[in-house]
Amino acid sequence: MSVTTLMSAHRLRSSCRLQRIQAHMMSHHVEPEVLLEKVGRAGVITLNRPRVQNALNLSMIRRIYPQLKTWEGDNQTDIMIIKAVGGKAFCAGGDIREVTEAGKVGGPLARDFFREEYILNNAIGACSKPYIALIDGITMGGGAGLSVHGRFRVATERTLFAMPETSIGLFPDVGGGYFLPRLRGQLGLFLALTGFRLRGRHVHKAGVATHFIESQKLANLEKELAALKAPSAEDVSRLLDSFQKESSLDSDVPFILDKYLSDIDRLFSSSSVEGIMQNLKADGSEFAMKQAQTLSKMSPTSLKITFKQLQAGAALSLQDVLVMEYRLSQACMRGQDFYEGVRAVLIDKDQSPKWNPSTLEEVSDQSVDECFASLGDKDLTF
């Protein structure tokens, strides 16, 4: 065998070994769950877990919160933008499987996750600089908490918004008790109890989003936002308005619930969830019966907690709502329906939860009131 042949064989083996090493390193390379970067004078937060619809976990919260506070105090940062990769989901909610397991055994994650998530929600609501959430895709639960309390929320034709927590034995948290009762009439209560899904431009027409901009325009929007020089909230609003005017998709389509708004106000105006159910059944219309059927599948305890949560939240500050909701989160961790709901909807996916109690009538006022009781020195503080 010639020296040239030996050298060629050696180079081939070395090349193959290098390729194996590179492949191994790439297979073990872990992408950051959140990308944090400065683009121009904008601080940009990018949720980066597309395989799980950018579900929010505690490590993400612990990266976003300090960076948000740093940018807020930085005179080289004028605005904050939050977005997500993937195109399918902005954030489909909190990553609650681990929370469920921790809650079953009294682990600290069942406390830490909710506490730190709500502190982040409050920071977004209190942010002194323009905060723009590009809610392009599925936006539910924890995703709402990352967006709705900010000054600007931009929906696209791909946005799917819902607060579906009553179907898993929880309640519309992350400040849902603040923003939902502030929607028109009884619309917020309707969305909270039924988990009704809003899509595309309807998210804007409901008042959840401040603007509707077609997804193909978002890249240019980001560039122009980052190029703004010391913008006021009014400057940002004008720029978003200009992009919205150029987005004609579905502009002539009436709000999906337009013809039902007066019915929603009438049927969901009651002093109790039982009263709402009676209204729906007595009405007998197709719309009313569909809502009654939907509510009958939800956790009775969750429905009653949610009803009281929104009643109280209508008169509270965001911060006080989050204190209340932390108490409710810990009550759900002590109860049964949350674990059963997660099992039925997310784990076994049989969609047949066995709620306990199983009827509204069996859920006493006392048991609901206890969920709202102070936790003493374990209450949420800011």
C-alpha positions as CSV (number, residue, x, y, z in Angstrom):
1,M,0.0,0.0,0.0
2,S,1.5,3.4,-1.0
3,V,2.1,6.2,1.5
4,T,-0.4,8.3,-0.5
5,T,-3.1,5.6,0.0
6,L,-2.3,5.4,3.7
7,M,-2.5,9.2,4.1
8,S,-5.9,9.2,2.2
9,A,-7.3,6.5,4.4
10,H,-6.1,8.3,7.6
11,R,-7.7,11.6,6.4
12,L,-11.0,9.7,5.6
13,R,-11.1,8.1,9.1
14,S,-10.3,11.5,10.7
15,S,-13.0,13.2,8.6
16,C,-15.6,10.5,9.6
17,R,-14.6,10.8,13.2
18,L,-15.0,14.6,13.1
19,Q,-18.4,14.2,11.5
20,R,-19.4,11.8,14.2
21,I,-18.2,14.2,16.9
22,Q,-20.0,17.1,15.3
23,A,-23.2,15.0,14.9
24,H,-23.0,14.0,18.6
25,M,-22.5,17.6,19.7
26,M,-25.4,18.8,17.6
27,S,-27.7,16.1,19.0
28,H,-26.8,17.3,22.5
29,H,-27.1,21.0,21.7
30,V,-30.0,22.5,23.6
31,E,-31.6,25.6,22.2
32,P,-32.4,28.3,24.8
33,E,-36.0,28.3,25.8
34,V,-36.1,32.1,25.6
35,L,-34.0,34.3,23.4
36,L,-33.3,37.8,24.8
37,E,-31.7,40.4,22.5
38,K,-31.4,44.1,21.8
39,V,-32.4,45.1,18.3
40,G,-31.9,48.8,17.8
41,R,-33.4,50.4,20.9
42,A,-35.9,47.5,21.4
43,G,-35.5,44.7,23.9
44,V,-36.8,41.6,22.2
45,I,-38.1,38.5,24.1
46,T,-38.6,35.5,21.9
47,L,-40.3,32.3,23.2
48,N,-38.4,29.4,21.8
49,R,-40.1,26.1,22.6
50,P,-42.1,25.5,19.3
51,R,-42.3,21.7,19.8
52,V,-44.5,22.3,22.9
53,Q,-46.3,25.4,21.5
54,N,-44.0,27.7,23.5
55,A,-45.5,26.5,26.8
56,L,-44.2,28.7,29.7
57,N,-42.2,27.0,32.4
58,L,-40.4,28.4,35.5
59,S,-37.0,28.6,34.0
60,M,-38.4,30.8,31.2
61,I,-40.1,33.0,33.8
62,R,-36.8,33.3,35.6
63,R,-35.1,34.5,32.5
64,I,-37.8,36.9,31.3
65,Y,-38.5,38.8,34.5
66,P,-35.0,40.1,35.4
67,Q,-34.3,41.0,31.8
68,L,-37.6,42.9,31.6
69,K,-36.7,44.9,34.7
70,T,-33.2,45.6,33.4
71,W,-34.5,46.9,30.1
72,E,-37.1,49.0,31.9
73,G,-34.3,50.8,33.8
74,D,-32.0,51.0,30.8
75,N,-31.9,54.4,29.0
76,Q,-30.7,52.7,25.9
77,T,-33.9,50.6,25.7
78,D,-37.1,52.4,24.6
79,I,-39.6,49.6,24.0
80,M,-40.0,45.9,24.7
81,I,-41.3,43.4,22.2
82,I,-42.4,39.8,23.0
83,K,-42.9,37.2,20.3
84,A,-42.4,33.5,19.6
85,V,-40.9,31.2,17.0
86,G,-42.7,28.6,15.0
87,G,-45.8,30.5,13.7
88,K,-48.2,28.0,15.2
89,A,-48.3,29.3,18.8
90,F,-47.3,32.4,20.7
91,C,-47.7,30.6,24.0
92,A,-50.3,27.9,24.5
93,G,-50.2,28.2,28.3
94,G,-48.2,27.3,31.3
95,D,-46.3,24.0,31.2
96,I,-48.4,22.5,33.9
97,R,-47.5,18.8,33.8
98,E,-44.5,19.3,36.1
99,V,-46.6,21.6,38.3
100,T,-49.2,18.8,38.5
101,E,-46.7,16.3,39.7
102,A,-45.2,18.7,42.2
103,G,-48.7,19.6,43.5
104,K,-49.5,16.0,44.2
105,V,-46.6,15.6,46.6
106,G,-46.5,19.2,47.9
107,G,-43.4,20.1,46.0
108,P,-42.2,23.7,45.9
109,L,-42.8,24.0,42.1
110,A,-46.6,24.1,42.8
111,R,-46.0,27.3,44.7
112,D,-43.0,28.8,42.9
113,F,-44.4,28.5,39.4
114,F,-47.6,30.5,40.2
115,R,-45.9,33.0,42.5
116,E,-43.2,33.9,40.0
117,E,-45.5,33.8,37.0
118,Y,-47.9,36.3,38.7
119,I,-45.0,38.6,39.7
120,L,-44.0,38.6,36.0
121,N,-47.6,39.3,34.9
122,N,-47.7,42.3,37.3
123,A,-44.3,43.6,36.0
124,I,-45.7,43.5,32.5
125,G,-48.8,45.4,33.6
126,A,-46.8,48.0,35.5
127,C,-44.1,48.4,32.8
128,S,-43.3,52.1,32.3
129,K,-42.1,51.6,28.7
130,P,-44.2,50.5,25.7
131,Y,-44.6,46.7,25.7
132,I,-45.7,45.1,22.5
133,A,-46.9,41.5,22.4
134,L,-47.1,39.9,19.0
135,I,-49.6,37.2,19.7
136,D,-49.2,35.4,16.4
137,G,-50.7,31.9,16.9
138,I,-52.2,30.0,19.9
139,T,-52.5,32.3,22.9
140,M,-54.0,30.7,26.0
141,G,-53.6,30.8,29.7
142,G,-50.0,31.7,30.5
143,G,-49.7,33.1,27.0
144,A,-52.5,35.6,27.9
145,G,-50.5,36.5,31.0
146,L,-47.5,37.4,28.9
147,S,-49.5,39.7,26.6
148,V,-52.9,41.1,27.8
149,H,-51.5,43.3,30.6
150,G,-49.0,45.0,28.2
151,R,-49.9,48.3,26.5
152,F,-50.1,46.8,23.0
153,R,-51.3,43.4,21.8
154,V,-51.1,42.6,18.1
155,A,-53.3,39.7,16.8
156,T,-52.9,38.2,13.4
157,E,-55.0,35.9,11.2
158,R,-53.3,33.0,13.0
159,T,-54.2,34.0,16.5
160,L,-56.3,31.7,18.5
161,F,-57.2,33.1,22.0
162,A,-59.0,31.3,24.8
163,M,-59.0,30.9,28.6
164,P,-59.9,27.2,28.8
165,E,-59.0,26.6,32.5
166,T,-62.5,25.6,33.8
167,S,-62.1,22.5,31.6
168,I,-59.1,21.3,33.6
169,G,-60.3,22.2,37.1
170,L,-58.5,25.5,37.3
171,F,-59.6,29.1,36.8
172,P,-58.6,31.9,34.3
173,D,-55.6,33.0,36.2
174,V,-52.6,35.2,35.2
175,G,-54.7,38.3,35.9
176,G,-57.8,37.0,34.1
177,G,-59.8,38.3,37.1
178,Y,-58.6,41.8,36.0
179,F,-58.8,41.9,32.2
180,L,-61.9,39.7,31.6
181,P,-64.4,41.7,33.6
182,R,-63.2,44.8,31.8
183,L,-64.3,43.6,28.4
184,R,-67.8,44.8,27.3
185,G,-70.9,43.7,29.1
186,Q,-70.7,40.0,30.2
187,L,-68.4,39.0,27.4
188,G,-65.5,38.4,29.8
189,L,-67.5,36.2,32.1
190,F,-68.8,34.2,29.1
191,L,-65.2,33.6,27.8
192,A,-64.1,32.7,31.3
193,L,-66.8,30.2,32.1
194,T,-67.1,28.5,28.6
195,G,-63.5,28.8,27.3
196,F,-64.9,30.0,24.0
197,R,-62.2,30.4,21.3
198,L,-61.6,33.6,19.4
199,R,-59.7,33.5,16.2
200,G,-57.9,36.1,14.1
201,R,-59.5,39.5,13.8
202,H,-62.2,38.5,16.3
203,V,-59.5,38.7,19.0
204,H,-59.2,42.4,18.2
205,K,-62.9,42.9,17.9
206,A,-63.5,41.4,21.3
207,G,-61.0,43.9,22.8
208,V,-58.4,41.3,23.8
209,A,-55.9,42.6,21.2
210,T,-55.4,46.3,20.6
211,H,-54.5,45.8,16.9
212,F,-54.9,43.4,14.1
213,I,-52.0,43.1,11.6
214,E,-51.5,40.4,9.0
215,S,-48.7,37.9,9.9
216,Q,-46.7,38.6,6.7
217,K,-46.3,42.2,7.9
218,L,-44.8,41.4,11.3
219,A,-41.2,41.3,10.2
220,N,-41.4,44.8,8.8
221,L,-43.3,45.9,11.8
222,E,-40.5,44.7,14.1
223,K,-37.9,46.6,12.0
224,E,-39.8,49.8,12.2
225,L,-40.5,49.4,15.9
226,A,-36.8,48.9,16.6
227,A,-35.9,51.9,14.5
228,L,-38.1,54.3,16.5
229,K,-36.2,57.0,18.3
230,A,-37.2,57.5,21.9
231,P,-40.9,56.7,21.1
232,S,-43.8,57.6,23.3
233,A,-46.7,55.2,23.6
234,E,-48.5,57.5,21.1
235,D,-45.7,57.1,18.6
236,V,-45.9,53.3,18.9
237,S,-49.7,53.4,18.6
238,R,-49.5,55.5,15.4
239,L,-47.1,53.0,13.9
240,L,-49.3,50.0,14.8
241,D,-52.3,51.9,13.5
242,S,-50.6,52.4,10.1
243,F,-49.8,48.7,9.8
244,Q,-53.4,47.9,10.8
245,K,-54.8,50.1,8.1
246,E,-52.7,48.1,5.5
247,S,-54.2,44.8,6.9
248,S,-57.5,44.4,5.1
249,L,-57.9,40.6,5.7
250,D,-61.4,39.9,7.1
251,S,-61.9,43.6,7.9
252,D,-65.5,43.4,6.7
253,V,-66.4,40.3,8.7
254,P,-68.6,41.1,11.7
255,F,-67.5,40.1,15.2
256,I,-68.3,36.4,15.6
257,L,-70.3,37.0,18.7
258,D,-72.0,40.2,17.5
259,K,-75.4,38.8,17.1
260,Y,-75.2,37.0,20.5
261,L,-73.9,39.9,22.7
262,S,-77.3,41.0,23.9
263,D,-78.1,37.3,24.7
264,I,-74.8,36.9,26.5
265,D,-75.5,40.0,28.6
266,R,-78.9,38.8,29.5
267,L,-78.2,35.1,30.1
268,F,-75.0,35.6,32.0
269,S,-76.4,38.3,34.2
270,S,-77.1,36.4,37.4
271,S,-76.0,36.3,41.0
272,S,-74.7,32.7,40.7
273,V,-73.6,30.1,38.2
274,E,-76.7,28.1,39.0
275,G,-78.7,31.1,37.9
276,I,-76.8,31.3,34.6
277,M,-77.6,27.7,34.0
278,Q,-81.2,28.3,34.7
279,N,-81.3,31.2,32.3
280,L,-79.7,29.2,29.6
281,K,-82.1,26.3,29.9
282,A,-85.1,28.5,30.2
283,D,-84.1,30.4,27.1
284,G,-84.0,27.2,25.0
285,S,-82.4,28.8,21.9
286,E,-79.8,26.8,20.0
287,F,-77.1,29.2,21.3
288,A,-78.2,29.0,24.9
289,M,-78.5,25.2,24.9
290,K,-75.0,24.9,23.4
291,Q,-73.6,27.1,26.2
292,A,-75.5,25.0,28.8
293,Q,-74.0,21.9,27.4
294,T,-70.5,23.4,27.4
295,L,-70.8,24.5,31.1
296,S,-72.1,21.0,32.1
297,K,-68.7,19.6,31.1
298,M,-66.7,22.0,33.2
299,S,-65.5,21.5,36.7
300,P,-68.4,22.8,39.0
301,T,-65.9,24.0,41.5
302,S,-63.9,25.8,38.9
303,L,-67.1,27.5,37.5
304,K,-68.0,28.8,41.0
305,I,-64.5,30.0,41.8
306,T,-64.2,31.7,38.4
307,F,-67.6,33.4,38.8
308,K,-66.6,34.9,42.2
309,Q,-63.1,35.7,40.9
310,L,-64.4,37.9,38.1
311,Q,-67.1,39.5,40.4
312,A,-64.3,40.5,42.8
313,G,-61.7,41.4,40.2
314,A,-63.9,44.0,38.5
315,A,-63.3,46.3,41.4
316,L,-59.6,45.4,42.2
317,S,-56.2,46.5,40.9
318,L,-54.2,44.1,38.8
319,Q,-51.9,43.6,41.8
320,D,-54.7,42.8,44.2
321,V,-56.3,40.4,41.6
322,L,-53.0,38.5,41.4
323,V,-52.8,38.2,45.2
324,M,-56.3,36.8,45.1
325,E,-55.4,34.4,42.2
326,Y,-52.4,33.1,44.0
327,R,-54.7,32.1,46.9
328,L,-56.9,30.4,44.3
329,S,-54.0,28.6,42.7
330,Q,-53.0,27.1,46.0
331,A,-56.6,26.1,46.7
332,C,-56.6,24.2,43.4
333,M,-53.3,22.5,44.3
334,R,-54.9,21.3,47.5
335,G,-58.1,20.1,45.8
336,Q,-58.8,17.3,43.4
337,D,-60.3,18.7,40.2
338,F,-57.1,20.2,38.8
339,Y,-55.3,16.8,38.8
340,E,-58.3,15.1,37.3
341,G,-58.7,17.7,34.6
342,V,-55.0,17.5,33.6
343,R,-55.3,13.7,33.5
344,A,-58.4,13.7,31.4
345,V,-57.4,16.5,29.0
346,L,-53.6,16.4,28.7
347,I,-52.4,13.0,29.9
348,D,-54.9,10.2,29.2
349,K,-56.8,12.5,26.8
350,D,-60.0,10.6,27.3
351,Q,-61.8,14.0,27.8
352,S,-64.0,12.4,30.5
353,P,-63.0,14.0,33.8
354,K,-64.7,12.8,37.0
355,W,-65.3,16.0,38.9
356,N,-65.7,16.0,42.7
357,P,-68.1,17.4,43.6
358,S,-69.9,16.5,40.3
359,T,-72.7,19.1,40.4
360,L,-72.9,22.8,41.0
361,E,-75.4,22.2,43.8
362,E,-72.9,20.1,45.7
363,V,-70.3,22.9,45.7
364,S,-71.0,24.9,48.9
365,D,-70.5,28.6,49.3
366,Q,-68.3,27.9,52.2
367,S,-65.9,25.7,50.2
368,V,-65.7,28.4,47.6
369,D,-65.1,31.1,50.2
370,E,-62.3,29.0,51.7
371,C,-60.4,29.2,48.4
372,F,-60.3,33.0,48.7
373,A,-59.0,33.0,52.3
374,S,-55.7,34.6,53.1
375,L,-52.6,32.5,53.2
376,G,-51.0,34.6,55.9
377,D,-47.3,35.0,55.5
378,K,-47.5,32.7,52.5
379,D,-49.6,35.2,50.5
380,L,-48.2,36.6,47.3
381,T,-46.2,39.8,47.8
382,F,-44.5,42.1,45.3
